[in-house]
Structure formats: structure tokens, C-alpha cells
Amino acid sequence: MSAKDVIIALDFPTREEALGFLDQFPAGEKPFVKIGMELFYAEGPQMVREIKSRGHRIFLDLKLHDIPNTVGRAMAVLSRLDVDMVNLHASGASAMMRAALEGLTRPDGTRPILIAVTQLTSTDAATLKNELLIDTPMAETVMAYAKNAADSGLDGVVCSPLEAALVKEQCGESFLTVTPGIRFADSTVGDQKRIMTPEKAGRSGCDYIVVGRPITQAADPVAAYRRAVTDFFG
Ligand SMILES: O=C(O)c1cc(=O)[nH]c(=O)n1[C@@H]1O[C@H](COP(=O)(O)O)[C@@H](O)[C@H]1O
């Protein structure tokens, strides 16, 4: 199942802004995109269908986290949307992850890729210890969540690029690592804490890098996307 690609985070508040962004790409260039809470809450499932009909692969990033029954039933609804990847929080624990997998699987046995967020890339070691009250070091925490996700039958995790190689080592080469927290050396870091350049991420066992503001806020977004692709593939 392992693949490699750059996913653009379409973090826009309206359909017009999201489509306006995509319209800058030439007709034959169809980047893999992520639709997150902002765009989905604003525009709903129709936005997903419209972007899919334009030929993009879609990671629907809604980070589900609730009791197993609720997450399983919500995943069954999401499975009717033709998305390629969905996610949940691994901290919801294994019963929730198994319910999600079951809910997501369509009657014909197919389903989108399901990945689990381990620790958000905006969380650093101090926050982990002082606010989340997790005394285990970051890498060990991410690894424990990743193993739980793998044991629950999920396809991979969202982690920072800093942990990707270790996840691959512990959970197997085909277990996907989807990594936000990507910044060019000359990018603004913003709220991200565990970051890496696309170039280094490409050499660190990341299957997919998720890049938002360094592309969407660039003066030339198409050039910034191509720069990320070139750097990532090396
Ligand atoms: O699940 C995610 O996609 C995600 C997990 C995580 O730990 N960190 C993280 O930044 N993300 C998402 O990845 C994107 C990163 O955007 P930028 O920081 O603008 O590159 C955002 O849409 C986040 O919601």
C-alpha cells in the first residue's frame, strides 16, 4: 500500500477560495488534496464531491474522536463519500479504531485508507508532559499509539516527519506515515512544533507529506507546490 506524494491542505473558509486556489493549476495537474474541518464545516459533503469530480484524490481530515459506536456510525456515513483517505485520533483507543474500520468498510469490502493521528505536530515535549500529563518521551508515545493503530488494523498514522522512520521500523514498511509539520527552510513556522523540510522528509520514511500554508499562502502557490514535490522526491 506504500506510496509517496505531496498532499496540499486546502485550509480555506469558502468553496470560492478553495476552487480559486485549485484553478491556478494547469488542467492536467491534479494534486492530492486534504479537506479539513474548516472547509468541510463551511461547505459540507458537496465540496468533497465537487473536488473529487475535478479529478483530485482527497484526504478527508476530520480527526474523529468519540465513543466507538458514534465513530463507527460516522465512518459509515463518510464511506459513502468517494474519498481516498480519512483519519481519527489514536487517543480514542483500540475499540474506537476497530469500530471505525468496521463502519468505514463498504458492503463490497472496499474502503478509504484509514489513519490515526498520534500526537499533533503542534504539540512539543513540554506540552506533552505539562498539559497532557504524558511522562513518556514524544517518540515513545507516538510509537505506542502507532502500534495500537497497527494492531487495530489501520493502514497508518499521522505523525511528525521526525518519528516517521521509527514508525516504519516498528510497524513495518507498508504501514503508512502521513506527515504534516512540513516547512521549507525559509518558511514561517507558525503554530507547528515538530517540523522538517520536504527534502529531509523525503529521506526520512514519510509516505505522504501534508503541506498547507507554505503552499497556499505563497506568492506563487503552483511554484511552491512543485518545489515541495521536487524536494520531497529528491
Ligand atoms: O491530521 C492532520 O492532517 C494534521 C495532524 C497534525 O498532527 N498536524 C497537522 O498540522 N495536521 C494538519 O496538516 C495541515 C498542516 O498545515 P500547515 O501547518 O499550514 O502546513 C493542517 O491542515 C492541519 O490540520
The ligand as a Gaussian input file, in Angstrom:
#p B3LYP/6-31G(d) Opt

LIG

0 1
 O       -4.235000      15.335000      10.536000
 C       -3.622000      16.294000      10.035000
 O       -3.671000      16.498000       8.834000
 C       -2.726000      17.093000      10.913000
 C       -2.215000      16.450000      12.021000
 C       -1.179000      17.035000      12.758000
 O       -0.658000      16.453000      13.697000
 N       -0.737000      18.264000      12.386000
 C       -1.277000      18.963000      11.334000
 O       -0.795000      20.071000      11.040000
 N       -2.308000      18.403000      10.613000
 C       -2.939000      19.172000       9.503000
 O       -1.969000      19.426000       8.491000
 C       -2.101000      20.742000       7.963000
 C       -0.799000      21.482000       8.134000
 O       -0.936000      22.777000       7.615000
 P        0.270000      23.819000       7.603000
 O        0.788000      23.941000       9.005000
 O       -0.377000      25.086000       7.103000
 O        1.315000      23.267000       6.652000
 C       -3.292000      21.390000       8.674000
 O       -4.410000      21.285000       7.827000
 C       -3.502000      20.539000       9.915000
 O       -4.873000      20.422000      10.257000

